[in-house]
Amino acid sequence: METSSTTQRRRSRREYTTVFNGERWVVVRARPRRRTRMPLRGIGVAIIVLFLTKGAVLAYLGPDGHRTRMITLASDSFSHQAQAWLMQSDPLSRFVAAQMRPLMR
């Protein structure tokens, strides 16, 4: 269990830094706060990979095979139902599947 002095010491390490100035003095300066940003590039790549994966599965199984698998998956546990909802066919994944189908056969 952490004590308040340990917590305070950790907090001060994050907020302050020590530097040497030209006269060999140690100066304590406050660190600028960093803004936390959403990783937009990572989220965008994840969405693109999701649609490419959905299109590849749809192209491989075909529309009827994909529908059958999704019905089977949706009748199982909650996590499988969530996966079936995520992998359901949509216009973008059907377009990707149409572009990938000639490459797979």
C-alpha positions as CSV (number, residue, x, y, z in Angstrom):
1,M,0.0,0.0,0.0
2,E,1.4,3.4,-0.9
3,T,1.8,6.1,1.6
4,S,1.0,9.7,0.9
5,S,4.7,10.6,0.8
6,T,5.3,8.0,-1.9
7,T,2.4,9.3,-3.9
8,Q,3.5,12.9,-3.4
9,R,7.1,12.0,-4.5
10,R,5.8,10.3,-7.7
11,R,3.6,13.2,-8.5
12,S,6.4,15.7,-8.1
13,R,8.7,13.6,-10.4
14,R,6.1,14.0,-13.1
15,E,5.5,17.7,-12.6
16,Y,9.0,19.0,-12.1
17,T,12.4,18.5,-13.5
18,T,15.9,19.6,-12.5
19,V,18.3,21.2,-14.9
20,F,21.7,22.8,-14.6
21,N,22.1,26.4,-15.6
22,G,25.3,28.0,-16.8
23,E,26.6,28.8,-13.3
24,R,26.4,25.2,-12.0
25,W,23.3,25.8,-10.1
26,V,20.5,23.2,-10.0
27,V,17.2,24.7,-11.0
28,V,13.9,23.1,-10.5
29,R,11.4,23.8,-13.3
30,A,7.9,22.8,-13.8
31,R,7.3,20.4,-16.8
32,P,4.8,21.6,-19.3
33,R,1.7,19.5,-19.3
34,R,1.3,17.3,-22.3
35,R,-2.1,17.2,-24.0
36,T,-3.4,13.7,-24.4
37,R,-4.5,13.2,-27.9
38,M,-6.5,10.5,-29.4
39,P,-4.4,8.3,-31.7
40,L,-6.4,9.1,-34.9
41,R,-4.0,7.4,-37.2
42,G,-4.2,4.2,-35.2
43,I,-8.0,4.3,-35.1
44,G,-8.2,4.9,-38.8
45,V,-5.9,2.0,-39.6
46,A,-7.9,-0.2,-37.3
47,I,-11.1,0.7,-39.1
48,I,-9.5,0.1,-42.5
49,V,-8.2,-3.3,-41.4
50,L,-11.7,-4.2,-40.1
51,F,-13.3,-3.5,-43.4
52,L,-10.6,-5.3,-45.3
53,T,-11.0,-8.3,-43.1
54,K,-14.8,-8.3,-43.4
55,G,-14.5,-8.0,-47.2
56,A,-12.0,-10.9,-47.3
57,V,-14.2,-13.2,-45.2
58,L,-17.2,-12.2,-47.3
59,A,-15.3,-12.9,-50.5
60,Y,-14.0,-16.2,-49.3
61,L,-17.3,-17.6,-47.9
62,G,-19.6,-16.0,-50.4
63,P,-22.9,-14.2,-49.4
64,D,-24.8,-17.4,-48.5
65,G,-21.9,-19.0,-46.5
66,H,-21.3,-15.7,-44.7
67,R,-25.0,-15.3,-43.8
68,T,-25.1,-18.9,-42.5
69,R,-22.0,-18.4,-40.4
70,M,-23.4,-15.1,-38.9
71,I,-26.7,-16.7,-38.0
72,T,-24.9,-19.5,-36.3
73,L,-22.6,-17.1,-34.5
74,A,-25.5,-14.8,-33.4
75,S,-27.3,-17.7,-31.7
76,D,-24.3,-18.3,-29.3
77,S,-23.0,-16.4,-26.3
78,F,-23.0,-12.6,-25.9
79,S,-19.4,-12.2,-27.1
80,H,-20.2,-14.2,-30.2
81,Q,-23.3,-12.1,-30.8
82,A,-21.2,-9.0,-30.6
83,Q,-18.8,-10.5,-33.1
84,A,-21.7,-11.4,-35.4
85,W,-22.9,-7.8,-35.2
86,L,-19.5,-6.4,-36.0
87,M,-18.9,-8.8,-38.9
88,Q,-22.3,-8.3,-40.5
89,S,-22.4,-7.5,-44.1
90,D,-22.6,-3.8,-45.1
91,P,-22.2,-1.9,-48.4
92,L,-18.5,-1.1,-47.9
93,S,-17.5,-4.7,-47.0
94,R,-19.6,-6.0,-50.0
95,F,-17.7,-3.6,-52.2
96,V,-14.4,-4.7,-50.8
97,A,-15.5,-8.4,-51.3
98,A,-16.4,-7.7,-54.9
99,Q,-12.9,-6.3,-55.5
100,M,-11.2,-9.2,-53.7
101,R,-13.3,-12.0,-55.2
102,P,-11.4,-12.2,-58.5
103,L,-8.1,-12.3,-56.6
104,M,-9.2,-15.3,-54.5
105,R,-10.4,-17.6,-57.3
